[in-house]
Amino acid sequence: MDEPARNPIDIPHTQLSASALRGVLESFVLRDGTDYGRVEFSLEQKVQHVLRQLERGEAKIVFDPRDNSVDIVVVRK
């Protein structure tokens, strides 16, 4: 019997505790392949950049129930 398709779920960043949000942000910015170009930024600066994108609605947190993963994606308007 096949499982029904489960679509990713948007998670408002405001619904996460401060520590959970920090964990999601740090996990995202520490991933291999995250490239900020020529300028080097500290972990804190990277976290703040992504947090501001979430606050401005330019990015969102998404939970994928198929593989129990969390990601931050760009919002296409």
C-alpha positions as CSV (number, residue, x, y, z in Angstrom):
1,M,0.0,0.0,0.0
2,D,1.5,3.4,-1.0
3,E,1.6,6.2,1.4
4,P,-0.2,9.4,0.3
5,A,2.0,12.1,-0.9
6,R,2.8,14.6,1.9
7,N,3.7,18.1,0.8
8,P,6.2,20.3,2.6
9,I,4.7,22.4,5.3
10,D,5.6,26.0,5.8
11,I,6.7,26.8,9.4
12,P,6.4,30.4,10.4
13,H,9.7,31.4,12.1
14,T,7.7,33.2,14.7
15,Q,6.2,29.9,15.9
16,L,9.6,28.5,16.8
17,S,11.2,29.0,20.2
18,A,14.3,31.1,20.2
19,S,16.6,28.1,20.6
20,A,14.8,26.1,17.9
21,L,15.0,29.0,15.5
22,R,18.7,29.5,16.2
23,G,19.3,25.8,15.6
24,V,17.5,25.9,12.2
25,L,19.4,29.0,11.2
26,E,22.8,27.7,12.3
27,S,22.2,24.3,10.6
28,F,21.3,26.1,7.4
29,V,24.3,28.5,7.3
30,L,26.8,25.8,8.2
31,R,25.8,23.5,5.3
32,D,28.5,22.7,2.8
33,G,28.0,24.8,-0.3
34,T,26.7,27.9,1.4
35,D,28.7,30.5,-0.3
36,Y,28.6,34.2,0.5
37,G,31.1,35.2,-2.2
38,R,34.4,37.0,-1.7
39,V,33.5,38.6,1.7
40,E,33.9,36.4,4.8
41,F,31.1,36.6,7.4
42,S,31.1,35.2,10.9
43,L,28.6,32.6,11.9
44,E,26.6,35.3,13.8
45,Q,26.5,37.6,10.7
46,K,25.3,34.7,8.5
47,V,22.6,33.8,11.0
48,Q,21.5,37.4,11.2
49,H,21.4,37.8,7.4
50,V,19.1,34.7,7.0
51,L,16.9,35.9,10.0
52,R,16.4,39.2,8.3
53,Q,15.3,37.4,5.1
54,L,12.8,35.4,7.1
55,E,11.5,38.6,8.8
56,R,11.1,40.4,5.5
57,G,9.3,37.4,4.0
58,E,12.0,36.8,1.4
59,A,12.7,33.3,2.8
60,K,10.7,30.8,4.7
61,I,11.2,27.7,6.8
62,V,9.8,24.5,5.3
63,F,9.4,21.1,6.9
64,D,9.3,18.0,4.6
65,P,7.4,15.2,6.3
66,R,8.7,12.7,3.7
67,D,12.2,12.8,5.1
68,N,11.7,14.7,8.3
69,S,13.9,17.5,7.1
70,V,13.9,21.3,7.6
71,D,15.1,23.7,5.0
72,I,15.0,27.5,4.4
73,V,14.0,28.4,0.9
74,V,13.7,31.6,-1.1
75,V,10.2,32.9,-1.5
76,R,9.3,33.6,-5.1
77,K,6.9,36.4,-5.5
